[in-house]
Amino acid sequence: MAFSASARTKSNTSTSNTTLLRICEHLVGFLRMVYLVFESALLDVIRPATVGTVFMLFQRYNAGFLSPLVPVGPDITPRLLPRLAAIYTIRRLISARYGVVAPFLIPYAMWIRCILDVLLPCIIVVGTAFLYALHLWMVHVVFNRVVPSSLSFGSPTWGKTARFHLSMLRPVECLFRLATYKLRVLPDIIVLGEVRCGTTTLCHHIRNCTKYCRQPFCLWDHPELGDKETFFFVGHYFGIVDPELYRMCFPLQLTKFVQTRILRRPFFTFDGCAQYLTSPSAPYLIAFAYKKQQRAPILVACTRNPTDQAVSWWKFENDFMVWGDSLGLQQYNELLRGPFYPPRSIVDALNLSMSEPVADMYCRAEILASRAVSSPSSLFSILRMPAWALTWPGGQLSGIGRNSSFVKNIERYERVFNKGTIWGKEDSCSGNEEPPKFFVDVVPLDQQKKESTLESTLFRIVGKAIDATMMINDKKLLHRSCCSNDVLVRRQISSYVKQSHNCVRNAGREDGAARKIATHYPTNMEVVLLEKYFTMNKESGL
């Protein structure tokens, strides 16, 4: 009895010490992140060109949070707010008389400065805390690594990863959009994927082929990811995949109202997350997001040769892992992805993808999502998926083989969107049931390489989105200007395709660091085995 009591006491002591150590680690990590924020802002203060650019924008958009309401410009103020807050705070510490106030606000300058002196430091604290939490989540789930300890001051590892996420993430804009999600619209087009099948190129064409497209918000400030994909339903926002919050990634309803009703111009927006097609939970969540408006979005699936897709995805992910190594992330998260991740060869990745544990995770993730949308919980709860179900259950490389099962993945979307319970309709018991509709528009990669097929594809997708938007906003306007809109849109698309149809985005990744590592590049024998597998697997072709 005495021995068990002493053992229990030691266990409780070690648990409390571990908890205290974690609290200290997070507190030190937060303070170091605050230091990095002010360090980057101080560099901006030192650079005269940067200061002039930032304050010019600040003076231009002195209305603060009203800038997203302007229909002709991007959401500039929320993106610049962390930098402006830190710069303003530093300037006020240097000189208490300094302040940026428009001429018509001079009588209220003292009150404005007092408010800014309180508000902007609060923005820095909240935004930095949110950034620190995002940093931990991204390393844990996206990079599949163990977060370096913030207490290791002698090692540059923590500083590398923190600086990277500081330069790449948009925490304050994310919080602003989360607060205004009810005032925003849903996308008209969703490019579901698949990865390495030309989705980035297609989204680039959709965004630039006309003057009416509004791009989505991306948490990552990256040239290939920003303004293209939201990563919402694959859990980059702390695993939150609540369909009600999906609107936060898209423009304001006021922007759409001004553009369609006042300016009499078409309007559409899109999401191009290439991970949605393979995701077992995304079909249910996307369908539920559109349940209230009783209108499905235009779903697009890009496809290519299955073997080429698998090899390209293998090289892309190995480049990504080499990139993670360069940031100092050396230890993989075995508690999340298991002891055998990442696989050593593409054949091992295929075996991992088809293994029973991974198949069970995909099945459980689909059941979780289907139950969540069929029986929604209380009003104030937020739907959140567990980390093991994100972004690919079992890890990114568990998608080798599953990503190329185009038929199976597309049929999952067709089945979910044709299901009556998702749209709030009761299943018909009579024999005169309507034939199933086809919701997914398939775009093979070869169609993007030819000028004629690319033009017809873009007009088919964009034309549907514009017609649907105009019909919802004003039926009379649709009948009056449908023909003129079609002619104008086709003319813009035709002119764009002639100039830019050879533009290929995000394709150079195949020539990255993974090709220099012999063990990471698939051998001829492995490619032959992949071809045999996809030949036998009828779910991979179209």
C-alpha positions as CSV (number, residue, x, y, z in Angstrom):
1,M,0.0,0.0,0.0
2,A,2.8,2.4,0.9
3,F,4.6,1.5,-2.3
4,S,1.5,2.1,-4.5
5,A,0.9,5.4,-2.7
6,S,4.4,6.6,-3.3
7,A,4.3,5.5,-7.0
8,R,1.0,7.4,-7.4
9,T,2.6,10.5,-5.8
10,K,5.6,10.3,-8.2
11,S,3.3,9.9,-11.1
12,N,1.2,13.0,-10.1
13,T,4.4,15.0,-9.6
14,S,5.8,14.0,-13.0
15,T,2.5,14.9,-14.7
16,S,2.4,18.3,-13.0
17,N,6.0,19.0,-14.0
18,T,5.2,18.0,-17.6
19,T,2.2,20.4,-17.6
20,L,4.2,23.2,-16.1
21,L,7.0,22.6,-18.7
22,R,4.5,22.8,-21.5
23,I,3.0,26.0,-20.2
24,C,6.4,27.6,-19.9
25,E,7.3,26.4,-23.4
26,H,4.2,27.9,-24.9
27,L,4.7,31.2,-23.0
28,V,8.3,31.5,-24.1
29,G,7.2,30.6,-27.7
30,F,4.6,33.3,-27.7
31,L,7.1,35.9,-26.4
32,R,9.6,34.9,-29.0
33,M,6.9,35.2,-31.7
34,V,6.1,38.8,-30.4
35,Y,9.8,39.6,-30.7
36,L,9.9,38.3,-34.4
37,V,6.8,40.4,-35.2
38,F,8.4,43.6,-33.9
39,E,11.7,42.7,-35.5
40,S,10.1,42.4,-38.9
41,A,8.2,45.7,-38.3
42,L,11.4,47.4,-37.2
43,L,13.1,46.4,-40.5
44,D,10.1,48.0,-42.3
45,V,10.6,51.2,-40.3
46,I,14.2,51.3,-41.3
47,R,13.5,50.8,-45.0
48,P,12.3,54.2,-46.3
49,A,10.7,52.7,-49.4
50,T,8.7,50.2,-47.4
51,V,7.5,52.8,-44.9
52,G,6.4,55.1,-47.7
53,T,4.4,52.3,-49.4
54,V,2.7,51.1,-46.2
55,F,1.7,54.5,-45.0
56,M,0.5,55.5,-48.5
57,L,-1.9,52.5,-48.3
58,F,-2.8,53.5,-44.7
59,Q,-3.7,57.0,-45.8
60,R,-5.6,55.7,-48.8
61,Y,-7.6,53.3,-46.8
62,N,-8.0,55.4,-43.6
63,A,-11.5,54.1,-43.1
64,G,-9.9,51.0,-41.6
65,F,-12.1,47.9,-41.9
66,L,-14.3,49.6,-44.6
67,S,-11.7,48.7,-47.3
68,P,-13.2,45.2,-48.0
69,L,-16.5,46.9,-48.8
70,V,-14.9,48.6,-51.8
71,P,-16.0,46.4,-54.7
72,V,-13.1,47.3,-57.1
73,G,-10.2,46.5,-54.8
74,P,-8.8,43.7,-52.7
75,D,-9.1,43.3,-48.9
76,I,-5.9,45.4,-48.3
77,T,-6.3,46.6,-44.8
78,P,-6.7,43.3,-43.0
79,R,-3.5,42.0,-44.7
80,L,-1.5,45.0,-43.8
81,L,-3.0,45.4,-40.3
82,P,-0.3,43.4,-38.3
83,R,2.5,45.3,-40.0
84,L,0.7,48.7,-39.6
85,A,0.0,48.0,-36.0
86,A,3.6,47.1,-35.1
87,I,5.0,50.1,-37.1
88,Y,2.5,52.5,-35.5
89,T,3.4,51.2,-32.0
90,I,7.1,51.6,-32.7
91,R,6.6,55.1,-34.1
92,R,4.6,56.1,-31.1
93,L,7.3,54.8,-28.8
94,I,9.9,56.8,-30.7
95,S,7.8,60.0,-30.9
96,A,4.5,60.5,-29.0
97,R,3.5,63.2,-31.4
98,Y,3.6,61.0,-34.5
99,G,0.4,59.8,-36.0
100,V,-1.3,59.3,-39.4
101,V,-4.6,61.1,-39.6
102,A,-6.5,62.2,-42.7
103,P,-7.2,66.0,-42.9
104,F,-10.9,65.7,-42.3
105,L,-10.2,63.8,-39.1
106,I,-7.8,66.4,-37.6
107,P,-10.5,67.7,-35.0
108,Y,-10.7,64.2,-33.7
109,A,-7.0,63.4,-33.8
110,M,-6.5,63.1,-30.1
111,W,-9.4,60.6,-29.7
112,I,-8.2,58.6,-32.7
113,R,-4.7,58.4,-31.4
114,C,-5.9,57.3,-28.0
115,I,-8.0,54.6,-29.6
116,L,-5.1,53.4,-31.8
117,D,-2.8,53.4,-28.8
118,V,-5.1,50.8,-27.1
119,L,-6.5,49.0,-30.1
120,L,-3.3,48.3,-32.2
121,P,-1.3,46.7,-29.3
122,C,-4.3,44.5,-28.7
123,I,-4.3,43.5,-32.3
124,I,-0.6,42.7,-32.1
125,V,-1.2,40.4,-29.0
126,V,-4.3,38.7,-30.4
127,G,-2.8,38.3,-33.9
128,T,0.5,37.0,-32.5
129,A,-1.2,34.5,-30.2
130,F,-3.3,33.2,-33.2
131,L,-0.1,33.1,-35.3
132,Y,1.7,31.1,-32.7
133,A,-1.2,28.6,-32.5
134,L,-1.3,28.3,-36.3
135,H,2.4,27.7,-36.3
136,L,2.1,24.7,-34.0
137,W,-0.9,23.3,-35.9
138,M,0.8,23.6,-39.3
139,V,3.9,21.8,-38.2
140,H,1.9,19.1,-36.5
141,V,-0.6,18.4,-39.3
142,V,0.7,19.8,-42.6
143,F,4.4,19.1,-42.2
144,N,3.7,15.9,-40.2
145,R,6.6,16.8,-37.8
146,V,7.2,17.4,-34.1
147,V,7.3,21.0,-33.2
148,P,10.8,22.1,-32.0
149,S,11.0,23.3,-28.4
150,S,10.9,27.0,-28.0
151,L,13.2,26.7,-24.9
152,S,16.2,25.6,-27.1
153,F,17.7,29.1,-27.5
154,G,21.0,27.8,-28.7
155,S,19.4,26.0,-31.7
156,P,18.1,28.0,-34.7
157,T,15.5,25.4,-35.5
158,W,12.5,27.1,-33.7
159,G,13.5,30.5,-35.1
160,K,13.5,29.1,-38.7
161,T,10.1,27.6,-38.5
162,A,8.6,30.6,-36.7
163,R,10.1,33.1,-39.2
164,F,8.7,31.0,-42.0
165,H,5.2,30.9,-40.7
166,L,5.4,34.6,-39.8
167,S,6.1,35.5,-43.4
168,M,3.6,33.0,-44.9
169,L,0.5,33.1,-42.7
170,R,-2.3,35.7,-42.5
171,P,-3.6,35.5,-38.9
172,V,-5.4,38.9,-38.5
173,E,-7.1,38.7,-41.8
174,C,-8.3,35.2,-40.9
175,L,-9.8,36.5,-37.7
176,F,-11.4,39.5,-39.5
177,R,-13.0,37.2,-42.0
178,L,-14.2,34.8,-39.3
179,A,-15.9,37.7,-37.6
180,T,-17.7,38.6,-40.8
181,Y,-18.5,35.2,-42.3
182,K,-22.2,35.8,-42.3
183,L,-21.8,38.8,-44.6
184,R,-20.0,36.8,-47.3
185,V,-20.9,34.6,-50.2
186,L,-20.3,31.0,-51.2
187,P,-18.1,30.2,-54.3
188,D,-19.9,29.5,-57.6
189,I,-17.1,27.2,-58.8
190,I,-15.2,24.6,-56.8
191,V,-12.2,22.9,-58.5
192,L,-12.0,19.7,-56.5
193,G,-8.7,18.4,-57.8
194,E,-6.9,16.2,-58.3
195,V,-3.4,17.1,-57.2
196,R,-0.8,17.3,-60.0
197,C,-3.5,17.3,-62.6
198,G,-3.4,20.9,-63.7
199,T,-5.6,22.4,-61.0
200,T,-3.4,25.4,-60.4
201,T,-3.2,26.1,-64.1
202,L,-6.9,25.8,-64.5
203,C,-7.6,28.1,-61.6
204,H,-5.2,30.6,-63.0
205,H,-7.2,30.6,-66.3
206,I,-10.5,30.9,-64.4
207,R,-9.3,33.8,-62.4
208,N,-7.8,35.7,-65.4
209,C,-9.9,34.8,-68.4
210,T,-12.6,37.5,-67.6
211,K,-12.8,40.7,-65.5
212,Y,-15.6,39.4,-63.3
213,C,-13.9,36.8,-61.1
214,R,-13.2,37.4,-57.4
215,Q,-10.5,35.2,-55.9
216,P,-10.8,33.4,-52.6
217,F,-8.8,33.9,-49.4
218,C,-5.9,31.6,-48.6
219,L,-4.4,31.3,-45.2
220,W,-1.0,30.9,-46.9
221,D,0.6,34.0,-48.5
222,H,2.3,31.9,-51.3
223,P,2.5,32.8,-55.0
224,E,1.0,29.4,-56.1
225,L,-1.5,29.0,-53.2
226,G,-2.6,32.5,-52.4
227,D,-5.8,33.6,-54.2
228,K,-6.4,30.1,-55.5
229,E,-7.4,27.6,-52.7
230,T,-8.8,27.9,-49.3
231,F,-7.7,24.6,-47.7
232,F,-10.9,25.0,-45.5
233,F,-12.4,21.5,-45.7
234,V,-9.0,19.8,-45.3
235,G,-8.5,21.3,-41.8
236,H,-5.8,24.0,-42.1
237,Y,-7.9,26.2,-39.7
238,F,-7.2,24.1,-36.6
239,G,-9.2,21.2,-38.0
240,I,-12.4,23.4,-38.2
241,V,-14.5,22.3,-41.2
242,D,-17.8,23.7,-40.2
243,P,-19.8,24.4,-43.4
244,E,-21.3,27.5,-42.0
245,L,-17.9,29.1,-41.7
246,Y,-16.9,28.3,-45.2
247,R,-18.1,31.7,-46.4
248,M,-15.2,33.4,-44.5
249,C,-12.9,32.7,-47.4
250,F,-14.9,34.6,-50.0
251,P,-15.9,38.2,-50.9
252,L,-18.6,40.2,-49.1
253,Q,-22.2,40.1,-50.2
254,L,-22.0,43.9,-50.5
255,T,-19.3,43.5,-53.1
256,K,-21.5,41.1,-55.1
257,F,-24.5,43.4,-54.7
258,V,-22.6,46.5,-56.0
259,Q,-21.1,44.6,-58.9
260,T,-24.3,42.8,-60.1
261,R,-27.1,45.3,-59.1
262,I,-25.5,48.7,-59.4
263,L,-22.7,48.2,-61.9
264,R,-24.7,45.6,-63.8
265,R,-21.7,43.3,-64.3
266,P,-21.4,39.6,-63.9
267,F,-19.9,38.2,-60.7
268,F,-18.5,34.9,-59.7
269,T,-15.9,33.5,-57.3
270,F,-14.2,30.1,-57.0
271,D,-12.2,27.7,-54.7
272,G,-9.5,25.6,-56.2
273,C,-8.3,23.2,-53.4
274,A,-6.9,20.2,-55.1
275,Q,-7.2,18.0,-52.0
276,Y,-11.0,17.9,-52.0
277,L,-11.5,15.2,-54.6
278,T,-9.7,12.4,-52.6
279,S,-10.9,13.7,-49.2
280,P,-13.5,11.3,-47.8
281,S,-15.2,14.0,-45.8
282,A,-15.2,17.0,-48.2
283,P,-18.2,15.9,-50.3
284,Y,-20.6,15.8,-47.3
285,L,-19.3,19.1,-45.9
286,I,-19.5,20.9,-49.3
287,A,-23.0,19.7,-50.0
288,F,-24.2,20.7,-46.6
289,A,-22.7,24.2,-47.0
290,Y,-25.0,24.7,-50.0
291,K,-28.1,23.1,-48.4
292,K,-29.8,26.4,-47.4
293,Q,-29.6,28.0,-50.9
294,Q,-30.8,24.8,-52.6
295,R,-28.2,25.3,-55.4
296,A,-25.2,23.2,-56.0
297,P,-21.9,24.8,-57.1
298,I,-20.2,24.0,-60.4
299,L,-17.9,21.1,-59.4
300,V,-14.8,20.5,-61.6
301,A,-12.4,17.5,-61.5
302,C,-9.1,17.5,-63.3
303,T,-7.7,14.2,-64.4
304,R,-4.6,12.8,-66.1
305,N,-2.8,9.5,-66.7
306,P,-2.9,7.7,-63.3
307,T,0.7,6.6,-63.4
308,D,1.9,10.1,-64.3
309,Q,-0.2,11.6,-61.5
310,A,1.2,9.2,-58.9
311,V,4.8,9.7,-60.0
312,S,4.4,13.5,-60.1
313,W,2.7,13.5,-56.6
314,W,5.5,11.4,-55.2
315,K,8.2,13.8,-56.4
316,F,6.2,16.8,-55.3
317,E,5.8,15.5,-51.8
318,N,9.4,14.5,-51.5
319,D,10.4,18.0,-52.5
320,F,8.0,19.2,-49.8
321,M,9.7,17.0,-47.2
322,V,13.2,18.2,-48.2
323,W,11.8,21.7,-47.7
324,G,10.6,20.8,-44.2
325,D,14.1,19.4,-43.5
326,S,15.6,22.7,-44.5
327,L,13.5,24.5,-41.9
328,G,15.0,22.3,-39.2
329,L,12.0,20.0,-38.8
330,Q,13.8,16.7,-38.5
331,Q,11.6,14.5,-36.3
332,Y,8.4,13.1,-37.8
333,N,5.1,12.9,-35.9
334,E,4.8,9.2,-35.2
335,L,1.9,9.6,-32.9
336,L,-0.1,11.1,-35.7
337,R,1.1,9.3,-38.8
338,G,2.6,6.1,-37.4
339,P,6.2,4.8,-37.2
340,F,6.5,3.9,-40.9
341,Y,5.8,7.4,-42.3
342,P,7.1,8.6,-44.7
343,P,7.4,5.5,-46.9
344,R,10.8,4.9,-48.5
345,S,9.7,4.2,-52.0
346,I,6.7,4.8,-54.2
347,V,5.8,1.1,-54.0
348,D,5.9,1.3,-50.2
349,A,3.6,4.4,-50.4
350,L,1.2,2.4,-52.6
351,N,1.2,-0.4,-50.1
352,L,0.6,2.1,-47.3
353,S,-2.3,3.6,-49.2
354,M,-4.0,0.2,-49.7
355,S,-3.3,-1.1,-46.2
356,E,-6.1,-1.9,-43.8
357,P,-5.3,0.8,-41.2
358,V,-5.3,3.6,-43.8
359,A,-8.5,2.2,-45.4
360,D,-10.1,2.1,-42.0
361,M,-9.1,5.8,-41.4
362,Y,-10.7,6.8,-44.7
363,C,-13.9,4.9,-43.9
364,R,-14.1,6.4,-40.3
365,A,-13.5,10.0,-41.6
366,E,-16.3,9.6,-44.2
367,I,-18.7,8.3,-41.5
368,L,-17.8,11.2,-39.2
369,A,-18.6,13.8,-41.8
370,S,-21.8,12.1,-43.0
371,R,-23.1,11.8,-39.4
372,A,-22.1,15.4,-38.6
373,V,-24.2,16.8,-41.5
374,S,-27.1,14.4,-41.2
375,S,-27.6,15.3,-37.5
376,P,-26.2,18.8,-36.8
377,S,-25.4,19.5,-33.2
378,S,-26.3,22.6,-31.1
379,L,-26.4,26.1,-32.4
380,F,-23.1,27.3,-30.8
381,S,-21.0,24.3,-31.6
382,I,-18.4,24.3,-34.3
383,L,-17.7,21.2,-36.4
384,R,-14.1,20.1,-36.1
385,M,-12.4,17.0,-37.5
386,P,-9.7,15.1,-35.6
387,A,-6.1,15.5,-36.8
388,W,-5.7,12.0,-38.0
389,A,-8.5,12.6,-40.6
390,L,-6.6,15.6,-42.1
391,T,-5.4,16.5,-44.6
392,W,-5.1,13.0,-46.1
393,P,-5.9,10.3,-43.5
394,G,-2.5,8.6,-43.0
395,G,-0.5,11.4,-44.5
396,Q,0.0,13.0,-47.9
397,L,1.8,10.0,-49.3
398,S,-1.1,7.7,-48.4
399,G,-2.8,9.3,-51.4
400,I,-0.5,7.4,-53.8
401,G,-3.1,5.2,-55.6
402,R,-6.1,6.8,-54.0
403,N,-5.6,10.1,-55.7
404,S,-5.6,8.3,-59.1
405,S,-8.9,6.5,-58.4
406,F,-10.7,9.2,-60.3
407,V,-13.9,7.2,-61.0
408,K,-14.3,6.2,-57.3
409,N,-13.7,9.8,-56.1
410,I,-16.0,11.4,-58.6
411,E,-18.7,8.9,-57.9
412,R,-18.6,9.7,-54.2
413,Y,-19.4,13.4,-55.1
414,E,-22.2,12.3,-57.5
415,R,-23.7,10.0,-54.9
416,V,-23.6,12.7,-52.1
417,F,-25.0,15.5,-54.2
418,N,-27.8,13.3,-55.6
419,K,-28.8,12.2,-52.1
420,G,-32.1,13.8,-51.1
421,T,-31.3,14.1,-47.4
422,I,-28.4,16.5,-48.1
423,W,-30.7,19.0,-49.9
424,G,-33.5,18.7,-47.5
425,K,-35.7,16.7,-49.8
426,E,-37.4,13.5,-48.9
427,D,-36.6,10.4,-51.0
428,S,-39.4,9.6,-53.4
429,C,-41.3,6.4,-52.7
430,S,-43.0,6.3,-56.0
431,G,-41.7,4.5,-59.1
432,N,-41.4,7.8,-61.0
433,E,-38.1,9.0,-59.6
434,E,-36.0,11.5,-61.4
435,P,-32.9,10.2,-63.0
436,P,-29.7,11.2,-61.2
437,K,-28.0,14.4,-62.2
438,F,-24.3,14.9,-63.0
439,F,-22.7,17.5,-60.9
440,V,-19.0,17.0,-61.6
441,D,-17.5,18.5,-64.8
442,V,-14.4,16.4,-65.8
443,V,-11.5,18.3,-67.3
444,P,-8.6,16.0,-68.5
445,L,-5.2,17.6,-68.5
446,D,-4.9,17.3,-72.3
447,Q,-7.8,19.7,-72.7
448,Q,-5.8,22.5,-71.1
449,K,-2.9,22.1,-73.6
450,K,-4.9,22.8,-76.7
451,E,-6.2,26.3,-77.5
452,S,-9.6,25.2,-78.8
453,T,-10.5,22.8,-76.0
454,L,-9.2,25.2,-73.4
455,E,-11.5,28.0,-74.7
456,S,-14.6,25.8,-74.8
457,T,-13.8,24.4,-71.3
458,L,-13.4,27.9,-69.8
459,F,-16.6,29.1,-71.5
460,R,-18.5,26.1,-70.3
461,I,-17.4,26.5,-66.6
462,V,-17.4,30.3,-66.4
463,G,-20.6,30.7,-68.4
464,K,-22.5,28.4,-66.1
465,A,-21.3,30.3,-63.1
466,I,-22.2,33.7,-64.5
467,D,-25.6,32.5,-65.7
468,A,-26.4,31.0,-62.3
469,T,-25.3,34.2,-60.5
470,M,-27.3,36.5,-62.7
471,M,-30.4,34.3,-62.5
472,I,-30.4,34.4,-58.7
473,N,-29.9,38.2,-58.5
474,D,-32.2,39.4,-61.2
475,K,-34.3,37.3,-63.5
476,K,-35.3,40.2,-65.7
477,L,-31.7,41.3,-66.0
478,L,-30.8,37.7,-67.1
479,H,-33.4,37.7,-69.9
480,R,-32.4,41.2,-71.0
481,S,-28.6,40.8,-71.1
482,C,-28.0,37.0,-71.3
483,C,-27.0,37.1,-74.9
484,S,-24.8,40.2,-74.5
485,N,-23.1,38.7,-71.5
486,D,-22.4,35.4,-73.4
487,V,-20.9,37.3,-76.3
488,L,-18.8,39.5,-74.0
489,V,-17.6,36.6,-71.9
490,R,-16.7,34.5,-74.9
491,R,-14.9,37.4,-76.5
492,Q,-12.8,37.9,-73.3
493,I,-12.0,34.2,-72.9
494,S,-11.1,33.9,-76.6
495,S,-8.7,36.9,-76.4
496,Y,-7.2,35.6,-73.1
497,V,-6.6,32.0,-74.5
498,K,-4.9,33.3,-77.6
499,Q,-2.4,35.2,-75.4
500,S,-2.0,32.8,-72.4
501,H,-3.0,29.3,-73.3
502,N,0.7,28.1,-73.0
503,C,0.8,29.3,-69.4
504,V,1.5,26.4,-67.0
505,R,1.5,27.0,-63.3
506,N,3.1,24.9,-60.5
507,A,4.6,22.4,-63.0
508,G,8.3,23.1,-62.3
509,R,8.1,21.4,-58.9
510,E,9.0,18.1,-60.6
511,D,12.6,19.4,-61.1
512,G,13.2,20.1,-57.4
513,A,15.4,18.6,-54.8
514,A,13.8,15.2,-54.8
515,R,15.2,14.4,-58.3
516,K,18.7,14.8,-56.9
517,I,18.1,12.1,-54.3
518,A,18.3,8.7,-56.0
519,T,16.3,6.9,-53.4
520,H,13.4,9.3,-53.8
521,Y,13.1,9.1,-57.6
522,P,11.0,6.1,-58.9
523,T,12.9,3.4,-60.7
524,N,11.7,2.0,-64.0
525,M,10.6,-1.2,-62.3
526,E,8.5,0.8,-59.8
527,V,6.9,2.7,-62.7
528,V,6.0,-0.6,-64.4
529,L,4.5,-1.9,-61.2
530,L,2.4,1.2,-60.9
531,E,1.2,0.8,-64.5
532,K,0.2,-2.8,-63.8
533,Y,-1.7,-1.7,-60.7
534,F,-3.6,1.0,-62.5
535,T,-4.4,-1.2,-65.4
536,M,-6.0,-3.7,-63.1
537,N,-7.7,-1.1,-61.0
538,K,-10.8,0.0,-63.0
539,E,-11.5,2.9,-60.6
540,S,-8.5,4.8,-61.8
541,G,-9.5,5.5,-65.4
542,L,-12.2,7.7,-67.0
